[in-house]
Amino acid sequence: MTKLRVFLADDHPVYRVGLKTLFKNSGDIDLVGEAADGAEALVLLRNNIPDVLLVDLMMPGMNGLELIRIVREEEIACKIIVISQIVEDEWLKQLVGYDIDGHILKSDSLDEMMRALAAMKRDERFFSHQISQHLYRMLRSQTPSASKSATPFSEISPREKEVITLLAQGQTVKEMALALQCSENTIKSHKANLMRKLGASNSTEVASWAHKNGLVT
């Protein structure tokens, strides 16, 4: 079986030693180079392109993000797996834009690293559980939920439509309570719900919304 050729860019010697031992024991991974900073790694990568670049984001001098940017710009044909200590939204957004092939945390198990490299052999992407969860939260925060995308009309109940119609006609709470045969407190509750759903700060804004949307002519 052809060994997976891996280059390791990381400034933590203890972490590098641990990975080198892991790769040696695996029997199917060949560590073809290593560097402690991005600039050194770039020189070596240009002369000996690996199958996979394992790159730490936080390195002195040229950091991992800058190294990845240049590797992609120069079209150095290798897969990229990011290894990092923490997860930052802005960094993740840029990394996704650079079309990385995987991302794991240094706190993840060594088994996770081996799963990531195995995925590279299968020409698949690999994001550890923690990274995947973080990406999902980012996506959720940027995507309107069904409740947020619903129109105000779909959120307003039939009873609230009656209240908003009477409110827009200028009726008082007491008059609306008599017309709808309910208590004044019930009317006040409906008004509060309408203001919340429409994002209005007072009854005047609620009435204005009703006129603009054709509930009252």
C-alpha positions as CSV (number, residue, x, y, z in Angstrom):
1,M,0.0,0.0,0.0
2,T,1.3,3.5,-0.9
3,K,2.1,5.5,2.2
4,L,0.4,8.8,2.7
5,R,3.0,11.5,2.5
6,V,2.5,14.1,5.2
7,F,4.2,17.4,6.0
8,L,3.8,18.8,9.5
9,A,4.0,22.6,10.2
10,D,3.8,23.2,14.0
11,D,5.9,25.2,16.4
12,H,5.3,23.0,19.4
13,P,8.1,20.4,19.5
14,V,6.4,18.1,22.0
15,Y,3.3,17.9,19.8
16,R,5.4,17.2,16.7
17,V,7.2,14.4,18.6
18,G,3.9,12.9,19.6
19,L,2.6,12.9,16.0
20,K,5.9,11.6,14.6
21,T,5.6,8.6,16.9
22,L,2.0,8.1,16.0
23,F,2.8,8.2,12.3
24,K,5.8,5.8,12.6
25,N,3.7,3.3,14.5
26,S,0.9,3.4,12.0
27,G,3.0,2.0,9.2
28,D,1.2,3.7,6.4
29,I,2.1,7.3,6.9
30,D,5.4,8.8,5.7
31,L,6.4,12.1,7.4
32,V,8.2,13.8,4.5
33,G,9.0,17.1,6.3
34,E,8.4,19.4,9.2
35,A,8.7,23.0,10.1
36,A,8.2,25.3,13.1
37,D,6.9,28.3,11.2
38,G,5.1,29.2,8.1
39,A,8.0,30.7,6.1
40,E,10.2,27.7,6.6
41,A,7.3,25.4,5.7
42,L,6.6,27.2,2.5
43,V,10.2,26.9,1.3
44,L,10.1,23.1,1.9
45,L,6.7,22.6,0.5
46,R,7.7,24.3,-2.8
47,N,10.5,21.7,-3.2
48,N,8.7,18.6,-2.0
49,I,4.9,18.6,-2.3
50,P,3.2,16.2,0.1
51,D,-0.1,14.5,-0.1
52,V,-1.3,16.3,3.1
53,L,-0.2,19.4,4.9
54,L,-0.9,19.4,8.6
55,V,-0.7,23.0,9.7
56,D,-1.1,24.7,13.1
57,L,-2.7,28.1,12.9
58,M,-0.7,29.8,15.7
59,M,2.9,29.9,14.6
60,P,5.5,32.6,15.0
61,G,6.3,34.8,11.9
62,M,4.1,33.6,9.1
63,N,1.1,32.0,10.8
64,G,-0.8,29.0,9.5
65,L,-3.6,31.1,8.0
66,E,-1.1,33.0,5.9
67,L,0.7,29.8,4.9
68,I,-2.6,28.3,3.7
69,R,-3.5,31.4,1.7
70,I,-0.2,31.2,-0.2
71,V,-0.4,27.5,-0.7
72,R,-3.8,27.9,-2.3
73,E,-2.7,30.9,-4.4
74,E,0.3,29.1,-5.7
75,E,-1.8,26.0,-6.3
76,I,0.5,23.7,-4.4
77,A,-1.3,20.5,-4.9
78,C,-1.8,19.1,-1.4
79,K,-4.7,18.5,0.9
80,I,-4.8,20.7,4.0
81,I,-5.8,19.7,7.5
82,V,-5.8,22.5,10.1
83,I,-4.8,21.7,13.7
84,S,-5.6,24.4,16.2
85,Q,-5.9,24.9,20.0
86,I,-9.0,27.1,19.9
87,V,-11.8,27.9,17.5
88,E,-12.5,31.4,16.3
89,D,-15.4,32.3,14.0
90,E,-13.4,34.7,11.8
91,W,-10.6,32.3,11.3
92,L,-13.1,29.5,10.5
93,K,-14.8,31.7,7.9
94,Q,-11.5,32.4,6.2
95,L,-10.4,28.7,6.3
96,V,-13.6,27.6,4.7
97,G,-13.0,30.2,2.0
98,Y,-9.5,28.7,1.4
99,D,-11.2,25.3,0.8
100,I,-9.4,23.3,3.5
101,D,-9.9,19.6,3.6
102,G,-10.1,19.1,7.3
103,H,-9.8,20.7,10.7
104,I,-9.2,19.1,14.1
105,L,-8.4,20.5,17.6
106,K,-5.2,19.7,19.4
107,S,-7.4,18.6,22.3
108,D,-8.9,15.9,20.1
109,S,-7.7,12.4,20.5
110,L,-4.9,10.9,18.4
111,D,-7.5,8.6,16.9
112,E,-9.2,11.6,15.5
113,M,-6.0,12.6,13.7
114,M,-5.8,9.1,12.2
115,R,-9.4,9.3,11.1
116,A,-8.7,12.6,9.5
117,L,-5.7,11.2,7.5
118,A,-7.7,8.1,6.6
119,A,-10.4,10.4,5.1
120,M,-7.7,12.2,3.0
121,K,-6.8,8.8,1.5
122,R,-10.4,8.3,0.5
123,D,-10.5,11.8,-1.0
124,E,-13.0,13.0,1.6
125,R,-13.1,15.9,4.0
126,F,-12.9,15.6,7.7
127,F,-13.9,17.9,10.5
128,S,-13.8,16.8,14.1
129,H,-16.9,16.7,16.2
130,Q,-16.1,19.9,18.0
131,I,-15.3,21.8,14.8
132,S,-18.4,20.4,13.1
133,Q,-20.6,21.6,16.0
134,H,-19.0,25.0,15.8
135,L,-19.5,25.3,12.1
136,Y,-23.2,24.3,12.6
137,R,-23.7,27.0,15.2
138,M,-22.1,29.5,12.8
139,L,-24.5,28.4,10.0
140,R,-27.5,28.6,12.3
141,S,-26.6,32.1,13.4
142,Q,-26.4,33.3,9.8
143,T,-29.5,31.5,8.5
144,P,-33.0,32.8,9.5
145,S,-35.0,30.2,11.2
146,A,-38.5,29.3,10.1
147,S,-40.0,31.4,12.9
148,K,-37.8,34.4,12.0
149,S,-38.6,34.1,8.3
150,A,-42.3,33.8,8.9
151,T,-44.4,36.9,7.9
152,P,-46.1,38.9,10.6
153,F,-49.4,37.8,9.0
154,S,-48.6,34.2,9.7
155,E,-47.8,34.9,13.3
156,I,-50.9,36.9,14.1
157,S,-53.8,34.9,15.5
158,P,-57.4,35.5,14.3
159,R,-58.3,37.2,17.6
160,E,-55.3,39.4,17.4
161,K,-56.3,40.5,13.9
162,E,-59.7,41.6,15.3
163,V,-57.8,43.5,18.0
164,I,-55.5,45.2,15.6
165,T,-58.4,46.1,13.3
166,L,-60.2,47.8,16.1
167,L,-57.1,49.4,17.4
168,A,-56.3,50.9,14.0
169,Q,-59.9,52.3,13.9
170,G,-59.0,54.3,17.0
171,Q,-61.0,52.3,19.6
172,T,-59.9,52.4,23.2
173,V,-59.1,49.3,25.3
174,K,-62.5,49.5,27.0
175,E,-64.4,49.8,23.7
176,M,-62.5,46.9,22.2
177,A,-63.2,44.8,25.3
178,L,-67.0,45.5,24.9
179,A,-66.9,44.8,21.1
180,L,-65.1,41.5,21.5
181,Q,-66.8,40.6,24.8
182,C,-63.7,40.0,26.8
183,S,-61.9,41.7,29.7
184,E,-59.7,44.8,29.3
185,N,-56.8,42.8,30.6
186,T,-57.2,40.3,27.7
187,I,-57.2,43.2,25.2
188,K,-54.0,44.6,26.9
189,S,-52.4,41.1,26.6
190,H,-53.3,41.0,22.9
191,K,-51.8,44.4,22.3
192,A,-48.6,43.4,24.0
193,N,-48.3,40.3,21.9
194,L,-48.9,42.3,18.7
195,M,-46.2,44.8,19.6
196,R,-43.8,41.9,20.2
197,K,-44.6,40.2,17.0
198,L,-44.5,43.3,14.9
199,G,-41.5,44.8,16.6
200,A,-43.6,47.9,17.5
201,S,-42.9,50.0,20.6
202,N,-46.4,51.4,21.0
203,S,-50.1,51.2,19.9
204,T,-49.5,53.9,17.2
205,E,-46.9,51.8,15.5
206,V,-49.2,48.8,15.6
207,A,-52.0,50.8,14.0
208,S,-49.7,52.2,11.4
209,W,-48.6,48.7,10.5
210,A,-52.3,47.7,10.1
211,H,-53.0,50.6,7.7
212,K,-49.9,49.9,5.6
213,N,-50.7,46.2,5.3
214,G,-54.3,46.7,4.3
215,L,-56.0,45.4,7.4
216,V,-57.8,48.8,7.7
217,T,-58.7,51.1,4.9
